[in-house]
């Protein structure tokens, strides 16, 4: 691999694998609100004089923020996330903008909500990922901020009529086309040969997501999917198998995260659940197989990059559940642990595309753990079949002989084919 390609892939990893506290859609909105509030010339003293906060968000953000827990609050949804960000968020922390939420912070946020100072509207901008926050202060100052295309991509900031930041017309590095230069061969080459010192972000991902999973197994979070799968009473049903460990430990992390656990996840492509899904099944497989630390690190690196590559054809948010993409990456990571190469990984991808393509995203919520468990079980199945030379053929649906074309076809389904489904899903959710 040439030096430029190596550097590009490493940069891609650091751009797409980041710590995030809480579901990234409400957190992106919180980041936007915090940045707008911080534009006041008398910040942070001005936070005691907030008159009103108005937020406009894209339908995909609205869908993913309605029913998800906000870290440390025991509450769900956008309004509490917005209020917390307005009275105490620190935008410098990026996707950990709400780090350190305590009872006093929550009381101040509730006071803002109780006087009707938070308003949420749906934006008609046409973007998949868009949040615009306007803060009005009692001293007459008005501030505004925009986050778009990526969850932490602040493109506009103003105070009154003075523009402080405006990069909306610049070509955004977050546009998912930027990851399309990859191929499965490139990814495998990098994962096999990268300097271990360059993979510290992946080591940290393993650490953070393992901690989140262990917390999910200890506590009673959400639907307790992971905890139930792993409990001793269920051994006669699920057994003490690798499949159970992969499903249970992955689902447990999602149980905790979607319920508002105040521990961060290391995300992938802007999604904490995707970050969990690309890592925890591979961690479980490595432990089950007694793989070395280096083998684990390289396999999780590969899993992340496969997911990033596939996601480049989908866009940040879509009606296709992100666990389809992330569990496909995990399947390839498990293949790598088992000694498979590019051929077997292409088989695993084809098996995944031929099985769970079409799983819908009906918003971020506690039930996401169910989907992650299903995706992970399919990932292990696909990997085992691939290692035995079994794979879905080009006569099957959207599968193509060319693996890159197969990935592109999956992207078309999620990005274009399911657009109307996204509208319908949100309509159903709003009318309940």
Beta strands, then each sheet from edge to edge (+ up, - down):
strand 1: 19-20
strand 2: 50-57
strand 3: 69-70
strand 4: 75-76
strand 5: 118-122
strand 6: 130-137
strand 7: 142-148
strand 8: 154-159
strand 9: 162-166
strand 10: 265-266
sheet 1: 1+ 10-
sheet 2: 5+ 2+ 6- 7+ 8- 9+
sheet 3: 3+ 4-
end
